[in-house]
Amino acid sequence: EATLDLAERRRIRSAIRELQRQELERDEETLASKRFRPERSSHRQDNKENWPQSRRLEEEQQAALATLSEQLEAITSVEELTKLLRAAGEYEERKLIRAAIRKLRAEEIE
């Protein structure tokens, strides 16, 4: 309904803001409880069943990253590293390349 009383309008707006604030707090609490929820035991069991395969894939990835790291040490051009960065698909690869770029730029500054 429309009201002409300004004091009443202020009270209504204040009540609406308070309701919105409470709803926001409830949403944040819900997110926090979901974010820090412990793993379920069935999920752990799935991980155990897939552990040998995931362990092997992780070891292969670590070997590939070590090889990439050695290759990056041989590159002395920021442009080449930038091209590699744009072509890289994995987060860890991009992370290594960005670190190599930062290292080269720091050496250039010195």
SULRAQUI-V471638 format. One record per backbone hydrogen bond with DSSP energy under -0.5 kcal/mol. NH is the residue of the N-H (numbers start at 1). CO is the residue of the C=O. E is the energy in kcal/mol with one decimal. If there is no record, write none. Layout:
BEGIN
NH,CO,E  NH,CO,E
END
This chain:
BEGIN
6,4,-0.6  9,5,-1.9  10,6,-2.3  11,7,-2.1  12,8,-2.4  13,9,-2.8  14,10,-2.7  15,11,-2.4  16,12,-2.4  17,13,-2.5  18,14,-2.2  19,15,-2.2  20,16,-2.3  21,17,-2.4  22,18,-2.4  23,19,-2.3  24,20,-2.3  25,21,-2.4  26,22,-2.3  27,23,-2.4  28,24,-2.5  29,25,-2.4  30,26,-2.3  31,27,-2.5  32,28,-2.5  33,29,-2.3  34,30,-1.9  35,31,-2.6  36,32,-1.7  37,34,-1.0  44,40,-1.6  45,41,-2.0  46,42,-2.2  47,43,-2.1  48,44,-2.2  49,45,-2.2  50,46,-1.8  51,47,-0.7  51,48,-0.6  54,50,-2.6  55,51,-2.9  56,52,-2.0  57,53,-2.3  58,54,-2.3  59,55,-2.2  60,56,-2.3  61,57,-2.3  62,58,-2.4  63,59,-2.2  64,60,-2.4  65,61,-2.4  66,62,-2.1  67,63,-2.2  68,64,-2.4  69,65,-2.4  70,66,-1.9  71,67,-2.1  72,68,-2.6  73,69,-1.6  74,70,-0.9  74,71,-0.6  75,71,-0.8  75,72,-0.5  81,77,-1.9  82,78,-2.4  83,79,-2.2  84,80,-2.3  85,81,-2.5  86,82,-2.2  87,83,-1.5  88,84,-1.5  94,90,-2.2  95,91,-2.5  96,92,-2.1  97,93,-2.4  98,94,-2.7  99,95,-1.9  100,96,-2.1  101,97,-2.4  102,98,-2.6  103,99,-2.2  104,100,-2.4  105,101,-2.5  106,102,-2.3  107,103,-2.1  108,104,-2.3  109,105,-2.0  110,106,-2.0
END
